[in-house]
């Protein structure tokens, strides 16, 4: 089943999930990597999320890395990897 098909069937909330393949198109054909990373890491809230049921990945990454050196930096790198992946999905 395709993502588009699943999106039409999605009924978990009053707002359908964002199509992450159109981030660049909705930003004037420019993929705003810094803005995407800020949302992933949790430095920028997303109004349509309402109560934050989606994880704040920066907190998740830092908690996983708390016993290692430079957890915040490594967490930022993980956010960067996710942003790089989302960039490859743009139509």
RARA-V955607 format. One record per pair of residues at least 12 apart in sequence whose ideal C-beta (glycine too) atoms are under 10 Angstrom apart, sorted by the first residue. I is the first residue (numbers start at 1). J is the second residue. If there is no record, write none. Layout:
i->[I	I]
j->[J	J]
//
This chain:
i->[3	3	3	3	4	4	7	12	13	13	13	13	14	14	15	15	15	15	16	17	17	17	18	18	18	18	19	19	20	20	20	20	20	21	21	21	21	21	22	22	22	23	23	23	23	23	23	23	23	23	24	24	24	24	24	24	25	25	27	29	30	31	31	31	31	31	31	31	32	33	33	33	33	33	34	35	36	36	36	36	36	36	36	37	37	37	37	37	37	37	37	37	38	38	38	39	39	39	39	39	39	40	40	40	40	40	40	40	40	40	40	40	40	40	40	40	41	41	41	41	41	41	41	41	41	41	41	41	41	41	41	42	42	42	42	42	42	42	42	42	42	42	43	43	43	43	57	57	57	57	58	58	58	58	58	58	59	60	60	61	61	61	61	61	61	61	62	62	62	62	63	64	65]
j->[17	19	20	21	19	21	19	53	48	49	50	53	48	50	47	48	49	50	48	48	49	54	39	46	48	49	89	91	36	85	86	89	90	86	88	89	90	91	89	90	91	35	36	39	83	86	87	89	90	91	36	86	87	89	90	91	90	91	90	90	90	83	84	86	87	88	89	90	83	80	83	84	86	87	83	83	79	80	82	83	84	86	87	57	58	76	79	80	82	83	84	86	58	79	83	54	56	57	79	82	83	54	55	56	57	58	61	75	76	78	79	80	81	82	83	86	56	57	58	59	60	61	62	72	75	76	78	79	80	82	83	54	55	56	57	58	59	60	61	62	75	79	56	58	76	79	75	78	79	82	71	72	75	76	78	79	75	75	78	74	75	76	77	78	79	82	74	75	76	78	75	78	78]
//
